[in-house]
Amino acid sequence: MSVSVQMLMGTYFIGRFGSDEIKKNVLQPAIEGKKVTCICFTEDQSGSDLAGTRTTAVRDGDGWVLSGTKQWITNGPIADVATVMATTDPSAGLKGLSFFLVEDGMEGFSKGQVFHKLGTRGAPTGEIVLDAVRVDGDHHLGEETGKGLEYSTDILNMIRVMTGLAACSIADEAMKDAAAFARGRVAFGKPISRYQLIREKFGRFYAKYEAARTLLYRVACMIDEGMECRREAMAAKWFATEMCLEAVDEATRVYAGNGFCMEYEPQRFFRDARFLLSGGGTHEVLLNFLGGQMLRG
Ligand SMILES: Cc1cc2nc3c(=O)[nH]c(=O)nc-3n(C[C@H](O)[C@H](O)[C@H](O)COP(=O)(O)OP(=O)(O)OC[C@H]3O[C@@H](n4cnc5c(N)ncnc54)[C@H](O)[C@@H]3O)c2cc1C
């Protein structure tokens, strides 16, 4: 998860809009793994609804002053640089949002609370606190202010594909692990892998896993071709995550009592999969949008 953030969300806007100097000082070391990056959308009162963004960016000569607290930031506790969404015009809602680059070591930059999480514990998550951090003009990442949401269209599609593929990976690992257990576990005189009701779990998984992967690769191709694919990306992410949640649940059932035990693998897949429900958009928000689009006629 840390590496995914570094490869996509943490470096995307720097690569797209950064000056040559920023690319040399930030992007190159990030690619080399010498600087850790993160992306900061979420705040205490603003998750799905970015119009609630309270972090402000105020003009100061040829630069900007940023103030606010970002929450739930993957890599936040170890970040050297952060791409931060802030509003330059709080009355403009979604049309006031822009991205800025801030760096650890700047006056007013600090790392707040580190969150103790249910899953994905390999990737540290926490707060980024900006107390009147002054950045130069070239740290505004974009051609125009107020276009942050528009600039996010492509990356949101990519995040959804990436989250969906993470769902496929977790599900695949969970079911392969469960298959190995099923082959070795004997009940009523034979391995439980020989029972039809156990086999059904793997049959259903295989079909849904292949469907999810096919859908995700199709959206990835659409992104590569520069095609509009917002709905397809949302649908693929939703489908893959639901497939994964079912798979990690079935894996714990194959293990039965041992699936409830912290000594075995299924509990970790079960916990990690919960993250997929918020990454790339909550399922309520995705389905609300997709359903609304269909019902519009
Ligand atoms: C492990 C982890 C890592 C994360 N990493 C990052 C990161 O690196 N950077 C970052 O910026 N954020 C990160 N996040 C935050 C994540 O993006 C948010 O959790 C997500 O956007 C949802 O926001 P929220 O949690 O504030 O929930 P809310 O948006 O407040 O939603 C609460 C509930 O209301 C529902 N809801 C909201 N709006 C609607 C609607 N219109 N219709 C129907 N239901 C609705 C939601 O579906 C949900 O059930 C991370 C979260 C987690 C768990």
The ligand as an SDF file (V2000), in Angstrom:
LIG
                    3D

 53 58  0  0  0  0  0  0  0  0999 V2000
   -6.5370    2.7310    5.5500 C   0  0  0  0  0  0  0  0  0  0  0  0
   -6.9560    4.0300    4.9610 C   0  0  0  0  0  0  0  0  0  0  0  0
   -6.0460    4.7790    4.2340 C   0  0  0  0  0  0  0  0  0  0  0  0
   -6.4190    6.0280    3.6980 C   0  0  0  0  0  0  0  0  0  0  0  0
   -5.4900    6.7620    3.0190 N   0  0  0  0  0  0  0  0  0  0  0  0
   -5.8050    8.0190    2.5920 C   0  0  0  0  0  0  0  0  0  0  0  0
   -4.8250    8.8670    1.9730 C   0  0  0  0  0  0  0  0  0  0  0  0
   -3.6810    8.4530    1.7430 O   0  0  0  0  0  0  0  0  0  0  0  0
   -5.1770   10.1290    1.6270 N   0  0  0  0  0  0  0  0  0  0  0  0
   -6.4250   10.6140    1.8370 C   0  0  0  0  0  0  0  0  0  0  0  0
   -6.6890   11.7690    1.5050 O   0  0  0  0  0  0  0  0  0  0  0  0
   -7.3960    9.8320    2.4280 N   0  0  0  0  0  0  0  0  0  0  0  0
   -7.1100    8.5690    2.8090 C   0  0  0  0  0  0  0  0  0  0  0  0
   -8.0640    7.7690    3.4100 N   0  0  0  0  0  0  0  0  0  0  0  0
   -9.3890    8.3230    3.6590 C   0  0  0  0  0  0  0  0  0  0  0  0
  -10.4550    7.8250    2.6820 C   0  0  0  0  0  0  0  0  0  0  0  0
  -10.2220    8.3860    1.4240 O   0  0  0  0  0  0  0  0  0  0  0  0
  -11.8110    8.2130    3.2900 C   0  0  0  0  0  0  0  0  0  0  0  0
  -12.0390    7.3290    4.3700 O   0  0  0  0  0  0  0  0  0  0  0  0
  -12.9410    8.1230    2.2780 C   0  0  0  0  0  0  0  0  0  0  0  0
  -12.8300    9.1700    1.3470 O   0  0  0  0  0  0  0  0  0  0  0  0
  -14.3210    8.2180    2.9680 C   0  0  0  0  0  0  0  0  0  0  0  0
  -14.3950    9.3490    3.7450 O   0  0  0  0  0  0  0  0  0  0  0  0
  -14.8520    9.2640    5.2880 P   0  0  0  0  0  0  0  0  0  0  0  0
  -14.1300    8.1390    5.9320 O   0  0  0  0  0  0  0  0  0  0  0  0
  -14.6820   10.6360    5.8630 O   0  0  0  0  0  0  0  0  0  0  0  0
  -16.3700    8.8750    5.2760 O   0  0  0  0  0  0  0  0  0  0  0  0
  -17.6270    9.8020    4.8880 P   0  0  0  0  0  0  0  0  0  0  0  0
  -17.4470   10.3780    3.5420 O   0  0  0  0  0  0  0  0  0  0  0  0
  -17.9220   10.7390    5.9940 O   0  0  0  0  0  0  0  0  0  0  0  0
  -18.7620    8.6970    4.8320 O   0  0  0  0  0  0  0  0  0  0  0  0
  -19.4100    8.1690    5.9950 C   0  0  0  0  0  0  0  0  0  0  0  0
  -20.5560    7.2790    5.5140 C   0  0  0  0  0  0  0  0  0  0  0  0
  -21.5060    8.0800    4.7860 O   0  0  0  0  0  0  0  0  0  0  0  0
  -21.7060    7.5290    3.5060 C   0  0  0  0  0  0  0  0  0  0  0  0
  -21.9500    8.5980    2.5130 N   0  0  0  0  0  0  0  0  0  0  0  0
  -21.2600    9.7580    2.3470 C   0  0  0  0  0  0  0  0  0  0  0  0
  -21.7880   10.4560    1.3180 N   0  0  0  0  0  0  0  0  0  0  0  0
  -22.8020    9.7130    0.8120 C   0  0  0  0  0  0  0  0  0  0  0  0
  -23.7180    9.8730   -0.2730 C   0  0  0  0  0  0  0  0  0  0  0  0
  -23.7030   10.9480   -1.0730 N   0  0  0  0  0  0  0  0  0  0  0  0
  -24.6330    8.8980   -0.4910 N   0  0  0  0  0  0  0  0  0  0  0  0
  -24.6720    7.7850    0.3040 C   0  0  0  0  0  0  0  0  0  0  0  0
  -23.8430    7.5830    1.3470 N   0  0  0  0  0  0  0  0  0  0  0  0
  -22.9130    8.5210    1.5910 C   0  0  0  0  0  0  0  0  0  0  0  0
  -20.4050    6.7910    3.1880 C   0  0  0  0  0  0  0  0  0  0  0  0
  -20.5880    5.8200    2.1820 O   0  0  0  0  0  0  0  0  0  0  0  0
  -20.0930    6.1890    4.5350 C   0  0  0  0  0  0  0  0  0  0  0  0
  -20.8650    5.0340    4.7320 O   0  0  0  0  0  0  0  0  0  0  0  0
   -7.7400    6.5080    3.9020 C   0  0  0  0  0  0  0  0  0  0  0  0
   -8.6590    5.7300    4.6070 C   0  0  0  0  0  0  0  0  0  0  0  0
   -8.2850    4.5140    5.1320 C   0  0  0  0  0  0  0  0  0  0  0  0
   -9.2990    3.7190    5.8970 C   0  0  0  0  0  0  0  0  0  0  0  0
  1  2  1  0
  2  3  1  0
  2 52  2  0
  3  4  2  0
  4  5  1  0
  4 50  1  0
  5  6  2  0
  6  7  1  0
  6 13  1  0
  7  8  2  0
  7  9  1  0
  9 10  1  0
 10 11  2  0
 10 12  1  0
 12 13  2  0
 13 14  1  0
 14 15  1  0
 14 50  1  0
 15 16  1  0
 16 17  1  0
 16 18  1  0
 18 19  1  0
 18 20  1  0
 20 21  1  0
 20 22  1  0
 22 23  1  0
 23 24  1  0
 24 25  2  0
 24 26  1  0
 24 27  1  0
 27 28  1  0
 28 29  2  0
 28 30  1  0
 28 31  1  0
 31 32  1  0
 32 33  1  0
 33 34  1  0
 33 48  1  0
 34 35  1  0
 35 36  1  0
 35 46  1  0
 36 37  1  0
 36 45  1  0
 37 38  2  0
 38 39  1  0
 39 40  1  0
 39 45  2  0
 40 41  1  0
 40 42  2  0
 42 43  1  0
 43 44  2  0
 44 45  1  0
 46 47  1  0
 46 48  1  0
 48 49  1  0
 50 51  2  0
 51 52  1  0
 52 53  1  0
M  END
$$$$
